[in-house]
């Protein structure tokens, strides 16, 4: 039974109402878990900070139930134009394989937060604004947090778990005593949200640089399209008159040097932005309608652990890095998604003893890879990456994030196709006797948690006992479906939902060779694969996730 939101006791307290905190809260509430979300700010900030939305994040939003609203609010991000010293030097087209259901998009962060906040409100939960965490302690049974309220009072909140999504200067991280090792970029940048009157191709960003005689980049302009007529979020080097007087000005209280994010007190104006456009724009243009601007500093840091005991960190509280490739917010949203379904099972008493600890094991390697890659791309450009262009694009889209080394991942032979830990690919061409149109696999997975998929292209035998045993191990939190090759005979599986692979897309993308069973996790990654379907191969994963019935 979910407790009242007015009770001082709650299952999970989420600190921070940015995209990461709202994703944690939304996923917990969607699963019926009691949750409070507090944020020290009195209102949502009207800044287009993180603007890139990766295809994998749109897949996450699809599973969450808010992708339609996001698609209607965003604009396509089709690629990037590259200019050096006024001459066009190339074009990066953001193209993905046809089976990927979503492409790259751009959406101001305040719009992302609005969509997530409205999604959270559907479950009866609203952000508690002006509420700031000041301290917390944890014990074997829960976490006791002290907060100040919007009215200036004090409140004690007792929760079973605490999730810190409170940014680069995270109080949760500091209180846990976690390290945040890394370095800072010496350059300072200014950001501006403006409109221009050029006629560059719609949906394309711009990276224009000036290279000196020695081959070093000494001037840069990066523009990302936003919803609106000729509207862009622009980034450029800070002019001398806006530069910090000394590094000490950017040292936060407490001695932790993290010069990262927006800074107050030094606000660029239209003349500052226009001066850079005059130098670097590929065609003459005039900037107008300045909505906001700021000076921006960049660090790259990674926490040594993503949590301790009943307290966890996610997003910028765990990793910060250059905005190259729009990886930060998207990585944080996937942190949140990974953590939320595990916490939900833990709150319900269905989680195995190592489930919440697997959050660090799975997500910290991802954060480490993203930090390293974005620093490299910030210095050398994405075009300097030595991988195959198609692989580079899939990685930038965050479609290659996987957990093959996770303690939750079941054993797998070295076979073609997706293996345990990999993202479960989407495919099209699934048909049923009742629908006159083909469906996608993600349509089948939507609104489900754990899913056991059986692919059958011949004689699979009786699946009834296998399904019953797997559902018992998963504490009845597992759905089962059949995917039949075109022309295959339906086996006895206990009246399971049946979808036919009428175009052979499932067989191709999953590289199946005979009857095969797949366990798909709530976050859309494969937990196990077995060909032919054996309970022993599936149970290695299910027993690591769930408590013994």
MILUMNU-661751 format. One line per 5 residues: number of its first residue (from 1); their letters; for each residue x negated, y, z negated of C-alpha. Coordinates in steps of 0.05 Angstrom, whole numbers. Layout:
<atoms>
NUM	a	X:Y:Z | ...;
</atoms>
This chain:
<atoms>
1	xxxxx	0:0:0 | -29:68:21 | -31:117:-36 | -1:186:-32 | -45:240:-1;
6	xxxxx	-30:283:-62 | -61:232:-109 | -131:248:-134 | -149:176:-116 | -158:157:-44;
11	xxxxx	-189:101:-4 | -238:144:36 | -260:216:28 | -287:247:92 | -330:310:85;
16	xxxxx	-331:352:148 | -276:364:199 | -317:367:263 | -307:316:319 | -344:262:279;
21	xxxxx	-305:270:214 | -239:275:250 | -255:211:288 | -270:174:224 | -206:199:192;
26	xxxxx	-162:187:253 | -185:115:261 | -176:101:186 | -106:130:186 | -88:93:250;
31	xxxxx	-103:30:211 | -62:52:151 | -121:69:106 | -112:127:57 | -158:184:74;
36	xxxxx	-172:256:56 | -211:303:100 | -243:365:69 | -281:421:103 | -312:483:72;
41	xxxxx	-292:527:131 | -225:562:128 | -210:552:202 | -236:517:264 | -294:555:295;
46	xxxxx	-279:583:365 | -346:563:395 | -360:520:456 | -419:486:423 | -417:413:445;
51	xxxxx	-382:413:513 | -401:349:549 | -355:289:540 | -385:223:563 | -346:167:597;
56	xxxxx	-356:122:537 | -324:174:491 | -264:176:538 | -260:100:531 | -260:110:455;
61	xxxxx	-204:161:461 | -166:112:505 | -167:60:449 | -149:114:398 | -89:138:438;
66	xxxxx	-109:209:456 | -144:203:523 | -86:232:563 | -88:297:524 | -163:300:533;
71	xxxxx	-159:289:608 | -107:345:615 | -150:394:575 | -219:379:605 | -252:393:672;
76	xxxxx	-294:345:712 | -369:347:707 | -391:324:776 | -465:337:773 | -520:388:767;
81	xxxxx	-554:434:817 | -629:443:808 | -665:507:827 | -738:524:818 | -764:595:832;
86	xxxxx	-700:611:870 | -702:551:917 | -656:491:912 | -697:430:893 | -643:377:888;
91	xxxxx	-575:356:864 | -557:305:811 | -490:272:826 | -458:239:766 | -433:176:798;
96	xxxxx	-414:111:763 | -392:42:787 | -319:38:808 | -300:-8:750 | -316:47:699;
101	xxxxx	-248:78:683 | -271:149:667 | -322:198:692 | -361:255:659 | -321:314:632;
106	xxxxx	-331:382:600 | -289:407:542 | -305:461:491 | -317:433:421 | -260:473:391;
111	xxxxx	-213:439:440 | -240:371:422 | -228:387:349 | -158:411:364 | -140:346:400;
116	xxxxx	-169:304:344 | -135:346:290 | -68:339:325 | -80:264:331 | -95:259:257;
121	xxxxx	-32:298:240 | 11:244:273 | -8:199:215 | 13:251:164 | -57:275:146;
126	xxxxx	-82:346:152 | -150:378:141 | -159:409:72 | -191:475:92 | -235:516:46;
131	xxxxx	-252:455:4 | -326:444:-8 | -362:384:-36 | -410:405:-91 | -433:338:-119;
136	xxxxx	-417:264:-124 | -437:201:-160 | -423:129:-142 | -416:64:-180 | -399:-7:-164;
141	xxxxx	-325:8:-154 | -324:75:-120 | -347:147:-113 | -330:207:-157 | -335:273:-120;
146	xxxxx	-331:344:-147 | -303:396:-99 | -284:469:-102 | -216:486:-75 | -194:541:-28;
151	xxxxx	-166:578:-89 | -233:575:-125 | -215:519:-172 | -248:452:-185 | -222:383:-168;
156	xxxxx	-248:313:-180 | -233:263:-126 | -242:189:-138 | -249:148:-73 | -271:78:-55;
161	xxxxx	-318:105:-1 | -347:172:19 | -368:191:90 | -412:252:101 | -399:285:168;
166	xxxxx	-425:351:141 | -477:370:193 | -551:381:197 | -556:409:126 | -514:353:97;
171	xxxxx	-504:354:22 | -485:281:25 | -551:262:57 | -591:305:8 | -555:277:-53;
176	xxxxx	-569:206:-30 | -643:224:-25 | -648:203:48 | -706:229:88 | -695:268:153;
181	xxxxx	-761:263:189 | -775:299:254 | -798:365:283 | -772:430:312 | -778:461:381;
186	xxxxx	-816:527:380 | -770:557:432 | -707:595:414 | -647:596:459 | -586:639:466;
191	xxxxx	-517:613:484 | -461:650:517 | -390:632:539 | -378:676:601 | -347:681:669;
196	xxxxx	-386:694:734 | -365:710:805 | -410:663:844 | -384:609:891 | -426:550:869;
201	xxxxx	-392:482:878 | -335:468:829 | -352:419:773 | -427:425:780 | -473:450:726;
206	xxxxx	-536:490:741 | -607:485:718 | -651:541:745 | -723:550:723 | -782:593:738;
211	xxxxx	-850:560:741 | -914:601:733 | -978:593:774 | -1002:541:725 | -941:498:735;
216	xxxxx	-909:513:667 | -836:531:659 | -832:601:631 | -758:617:643 | -696:574:644;
221	xxxxx	-621:580:654 | -573:521:642 | -498:529:658 | -444:479:642 | -374:489:671;
226	xxxxx	-316:499:624 | -240:501:634 | -221:567:665 | -238:606:727 | -314:606:740;
231	xxxxx	-325:598:665 | -391:569:639 | -427:557:574 | -497:585:589 | -562:571:554;
236	xxxxx	-627:610:563 | -690:631:527 | -683:685:475 | -713:753:495 | -765:783:449;
241	xxxxx	-717:833:417 | -673:775:391 | -730:729:370 | -738:710:297 | -789:752:260;
246	xxxxx	-819:691:227 | -805:617:216 | -789:632:143 | -724:666:165 | -700:598:190;
251	xxxxx	-716:558:127 | -653:538:90 | -649:541:15 | -677:481:-21 | -740:478:21;
256	xxxxx	-714:430:75 | -737:461:141 | -684:446:192 | -679:501:243 | -621:473:283;
261	xxxxx	-556:499:311 | -523:567:314 | -552:625:275 | -519:688:251 | -544:760:252;
266	xxxxx	-575:758:322 | -519:761:373 | -536:766:447 | -493:813:489 | -473:813:562;
271	xxxxx	-535:853:581 | -580:798:553 | -544:745:593 | -540:788:655 | -615:800:654;
276	xxxxx	-628:725:658 | -577:716:713 | -611:772:752 | -676:733:747 | -653:661:757;
281	xxxxx	-583:657:788 | -586:624:857 | -541:679:883 | -524:750:859 | -470:748:806;
286	xxxxx	-441:789:749 | -424:760:681 | -361:782:646 | -311:762:592 | -361:743:538;
291	xxxxx	-321:700:490 | -377:686:441 | -453:683:439 | -506:662:390 | -579:645:382;
296	xxxxx	-592:571:379 | -651:532:351 | -667:458:362 | -697:405:318 | -702:330:329;
301	xxxxx	-693:289:266 | -668:221:244 | -646:197:175 | -682:136:147 | -616:102:129;
306	xxxxx	-544:114:150 | -518:104:81 | -527:74:13 | -476:33:-26 | -407:64:-16;
311	xxxxx	-432:128:16 | -448:138:90 | -471:193:137 | -453:202:210 | -464:252:267;
316	xxxxx	-510:311:255 | -518:289:182 | -555:228:209 | -588:252:274 | -601:318:309;
321	xxxxx	-635:328:376 | -637:372:438 | -569:381:473 | -598:352:537 | -548:305:570;
326	xxxxx	-493:322:519 | -511:262:476 | -503:290:405 | -428:297:394 | -414:234:435;
331	xxxxx	-464:193:394 | -433:220:330 | -363:201:353 | -387:130:366 | -420:129:297;
336	xxxxx	-352:146:269 | -315:93:311 | -365:40:290 | -358:57:217 | -283:67:213;
341	xxxxx	-260:-3:233 | -310:-34:185 | -287:10:127 | -215:-6:143 | -229:-81:135;
346	xxxxx	-268:-67:72 | -211:-27:41 | -162:-83:59 | -208:-135:25 | -218:-173:90;
351	xxxxx	-290:-152:104 | -348:-199:95 | -402:-177:46 | -449:-151:100 | -399:-115:145;
356	xxxxx	-407:-44:120 | -483:-52:117 | -481:-70:192 | -464:3:206 | -537:23:193;
361	xxxxx	-564:-39:230 | -523:-22:292 | -522:53:295 | -591:75:270 | -627:43:330;
366	xxxxx	-579:80:375 | -594:145:341 | -669:132:346 | -663:119:421 | -620:180:433;
371	xxxxx	-668:226:395 | -728:201:433 | -694:204:501 | -665:274:493 | -732:302:469;
376	xxxxx	-765:271:530 | -713:298:577 | -716:367:545 | -790:370:560 | -793:335:627;
381	xxxxx	-723:336:655 | -677:277:667 | -704:272:738 | -771:251:709 | -742:187:680;
386	xxxxx	-775:127:712 | -715:80:709 | -670:62:767 | -623:122:779 | -562:78:769;
391	xxxxx	-588:54:702 | -605:126:682 | -533:147:697 | -503:89:658 | -547:106:598;
396	xxxxx	-529:180:601 | -455:158:603 | -470:118:539 | -445:55:573 | -509:16:557;
401	xxxxx	-503:24:481 | -504:-46:452 | -515:-87:389 | -549:-151:412 | -594:-150:351;
406	xxxxx	-537:-136:302 | -528:-184:243 | -455:-190:267 | -472:-213:337 | -462:-286:352;
411	xxxxx	-513:-329:389 | -514:-328:465 | -551:-362:521 | -592:-320:568 | -539:-318:622;
416	xxxxx	-517:-265:672 | -462:-217:653 | -446:-183:587 | -472:-218:525 | -453:-212:451;
421	xxxxx	-466:-141:428 | -456:-110:497 | -398:-64:515 | -340:-104:543 | -333:-79:615;
426	xxxxx	-266:-57:642 | -239:-88:706 | -178:-81:749 | -132:-130:786 | -99:-165:727;
431	xxxxx	-28:-185:743 | 31:-216:707 | 97:-245:731 | 135:-187:701 | 95:-127:726;
436	xxxxx	95:-106:799 | 29:-69:792 | -42:-92:774 | -68:-75:705 | -136:-60:678;
441	xxxxx	-168:-101:623 | -169:-39:579 | -93:-37:585 | -92:-107:555 | -140:-88:498;
446	xxxxx	-106:-22:481 | -70:-20:413 | -104:-84:392 | -160:-95:342 | -197:-161:349;
451	xxxxx	-181:-198:414 | -199:-269:435 | -201:-273:511 | -200:-341:545 | -221:-344:619;
456	xxxxx	-196:-406:653 | -211:-426:725 | -195:-500:721 | -179:-550:667 | -190:-520:598;
461	xxxxx	-152:-570:556 | -110:-553:495 | -130:-486:464 | -78:-486:409 | -123:-512:353;
466	xxxxx	-180:-467:373 | -136:-405:373 | -106:-424:305 | -174:-436:274 | -202:-370:301;
471	xxxxx	-142:-331:276 | -149:-363:208 | -223:-343:204 | -203:-272:224 | -151:-268:169;
476	xxxxx	-95:-264:222 | -125:-200:250 | -140:-229:319 | -98:-230:382 | -110:-281:437;
481	xxxxx	-99:-274:512 | -111:-316:573 | -144:-291:637 | -132:-342:693 | -168:-347:758;
486	xxxxx	-121:-340:817 | -90:-408:828 | -112:-437:761 | -62:-476:719 | -43:-448:652;
491	xxxxx	-68:-491:595 | -30:-502:530 | -53:-445:486 | 7:-436:442 | 46:-389:488;
496	xxxxx	-9:-338:495 | -2:-275:538 | -26:-293:609 | -60:-247:659 | -84:-270:727;
501	xxxxx	-151:-247:754 | -118:-237:822 | -177:-199:853 | -232:-237:819 | -258:-175:784;
506	xxxxx	-259:-204:714 | -299:-265:739 | -348:-220:776 | -360:-169:721 | -363:-221:665;
511	xxxxx	-404:-269:707 | -363:-329:685 | -377:-400:710 | -323:-444:682 | -277:-436:621;
516	xxxxx	-305:-383:574 | -283:-350:509 | -299:-279:490 | -288:-244:424 | -278:-169:434;
521	xxxxx	-289:-125:372 | -244:-67:353 | -296:-19:382 | -296:-52:450 | -362:-91:442;
526	xxxxx	-368:-166:450 | -377:-203:385 | -385:-273:415 | -385:-311:481 | -378:-386:490;
531	xxxxx	-376:-427:553 | -341:-475:547 | -299:-448:489 | -325:-476:423 | -304:-455:354;
536	xxxxx	-374:-461:327 | -400:-407:375 | -343:-360:357 | -346:-372:282 | -417:-346:276;
541	xxxxx	-390:-277:291 | -322:-282:256 | -353:-309:192 | -401:-250:190 | -344:-200:195;
546	xxxx	-289:-230:153 | -285:-258:83 | -271:-333:78 | -195:-343:77;
</atoms>
